[in-house]
Amino acid sequence: MAFHLRSISLPSRPQANEAEVEQELLSLGASISSSTTISTMCDGLRRLGDIYNGVEEIVSLPSNQVTKMLDEEMECSLELLDLCSTMQEIFVEMKAIIQELQVALRKGDGATAEAKIQSYSRLAKKTKKHFLKTTKKATSAGCRMVMLFTKAREISASLLESSIHLLSKEIDMPKHSLLSKAFHKKKAVFARRSNCTQCSIGDLENGTGYLFRKLVQIRVSLLNILSSYIFHNTLGTL
């Protein structure tokens, strides 16, 4: 499965507004809730990155109300950045396990293949624990911009969690032992399935990397805005 990059409907010129960003978030939320495919998750990660482009345009506009409340968002966004970073590391580890599984299958080493499938399942199960801690929510009220940030974080965490859930089903221990003659006849089918899973992981890794870069980019923008706000407030008190 190839990772297709596509643009969402947020216009780059003129600048996106809060209503457009909110509509895109609602559309994306509906899309991922009605679909359970890895392709949808990959597309969703890309769309989220584009949505953050629109958010960055909005926060770049002068607004004292928004500026005062973005300080809280800085702390909240750090958790999502850490989650994306962790997921990228996990995807790399998953791909390594799949590659070792494929080598074992080619060699006809059933015992090693079974061990790799078990390692993959344990890693997927362990990864789910990262989502037990609910993403922090901003407590500031009365600011639509903060609400958009909160919704984007929730969808991001949901997308990543759904991706792991889907990947955990991709490689299951077969009904017949890999050491049995019955499975030996289906080894080629299992090998093709592992190839598809490897491609899916690569797609999700690319999508998560794209989202991570956008999050870093908007975090830098927020830091610049907050620094400017503090600087001008300091001058005003002199």
N, C-alpha and C positions, 0 to 999 in steps of 0.2 A: 504493500500500500504506500503510495507516494504521498509526501506531505505537500499539499497544494496551498500556496499562500494566496489569499484573496483579500481584497479590501472590503470593509463594511461601508455602510451608507453615510457615515459621518463625513461631511464635506471638509476639505482642507481649507478652502476659501469660499465663502467667508468663514470666520471662525465658528467652531461648534458651540452650541449653547447648552445650558443645563437640561432643557427639555429633550433635546436630541440625544444626549448621553443617557438620560434616564430611559428613553424609549428603547435604545439599543440594549441596555442592561435587561430590561423587561423581556425583550425579544430573545436575547441570549438565554436568559433563565428559562423561558418557555421551551426553547429548542432543546436544551440539555435534559430537561425533565421529561420530555416526550420521546427521547431517543436513548438507546443503550448501546451505541457502537463506538469503537475507538476512533473511527473517522470523525464522528461528531465531536468527540472530546478534543481531538487535534485542531479541528476548525474553531472550536470554542476558545482554545488557548490563543490562537491567532487573533480572533475577534476581540478578545480581552485586551491584548496588546494595543490594538487599534483604538479601542475605547479609551485607554489610558492616554493615548495621543490627544484625544479630544479633551480629556480632563485637564491635561497639561496646558492646553490653549486657554481654558477657562480660568485656571488659577493664576495664569500670567497676567490677567487683567487686574487693574488696580481695584481693590476692595478691602477696606479696613475690617469689615465684618468677617470676611472669609479669612483674611490674614490672621486675625486673632485666634481663630479656631483651628488653624492648620497645625499648630504646635502639637496638639493632641494626636493628630493624624500621623505625625512623624513616628511616634512610638508604636502605634498600631500597625503601620506599614512595615515596620522592621520584622514583625512576626511572619508576615507573608513572604518577605524576602528570604528569611531563614528557611521557610517551608519549601520554597522553590529551589533553593540551593540544595537542600537535603534530597529532594525528589530527583534532581539531576544526578546526584551521586548514586542514588538507588537504581536509576535507569541504567547507568553504566555498569553497575554490579549485576543487574539482571541480564544485560546483553552478554556479559562475560560467562555467566552460568549457561545461557543458551548456546553459546559457541562451544563450550566444553561438552554440553549434551550432544551437539551435532557431531563432534569428533568421536564421542563414544558410540553413537549410533552407526557411524560409518565403519568403525572398527568391529562392530558387533559385540561390544562390551556391555552386555545388559546390566551387570551389577553397577558399573559406574554410571550408566544412564539413569538407573533408578535413583541412585544417590543424588544426581544433579537435579532430578525432578523434585525430590524431597527438599533440596536446598532452595530451589526456586519457590516452592510452596511456603517454606518457613520464612523466606525473605518477604514475600507478599503479605503474609500474616503479620509479621513484625512491623511492616511499613504502615499498616492500618492504625497502629497505636499512635502515630503522629497526628492523627485527625481526631483523637478522643478529646483533645484540648480545643475547645471552641475558640475560633479566631476572635481576638479582642474587638470590642465594639466601642466606637467613640461615644462619649457620654454627653457631649455638647448638643443642645437642642436648638431648634430655630434656624439651622443653616442647611440649606438644600445640598450644598456642595459636600458637606461632611457626610450626609446621608448617601450621596452617590459613591463616595469613597468606601463607606461601610458595605454597601450592596456589592460593589465590585470585588471587595475582599472575600465576601461570603461566597460569591459565585466562583471565584478563583479556587478557594479551598474545596468547594463542592466538585469542581471539574477534576482537580487532582485526585481527590478521594475516589471518584467514580472511575477514573482511569486505572487506578490500582485494583479496584474491584474487578474490572473487566479483564485486566491482565492476569489476575489470579485464576481466572477460569480458562485461560488460553492453554496452559500446560497442566494437565491433571495426570495423576498416576493411572495408567490404563487398567481395564478390568483384568486383563491377562498379564502376568508377570513378564517383564522384558527378557526373562531367561527362558520363557516357554516357547515352544514351536509355534503356537497359535499367534503370538505377537510378532514373531520373526517374519511372518508373512505380511504383516501390516507395517513393518518398519519404515518403508518408503513413505507411506501416508503420514506417519507420525513425524518423519523428518521434514516433510513439506510444511506441516503445521508449525513446527518449530521455526522454520524459515519465515513464515508469515508473522509469527509472534515477534521475532527479532526485528522485522521491518516496522511493526507497530510500535515497539519500544523506541526505536530510532525516531519515528515521527513524533512521539510524545516528548522525547528528549529535546527535539528541535523546538517544539511548541513551547515547552516550559522555559527553554533558554531564551526564546523571543520575549516571553512575558517577563522573565527576570530582568532582561536588559531594559525593558520599558519601565519597570518598577524602579530600577536604579536611576534612570533618566529623570523620572518625575520626582524622585526623592531629592535629587540635586536641585531641581527647580524649586521645590518647597524650601529647601535650606537657603537658597538665594533670596527667596521672597521674605522668609522670616528674618534673615540677617539684615535685609534692607529695612524691614519694618522696625526692628530693634534699634538700628542705627539712627533712623529718622526720629524715633521716639526719644532717644537719648539726646539728640540735638535739640529737640523741643523743650527739654527740661533744663538746658543750660542757660 
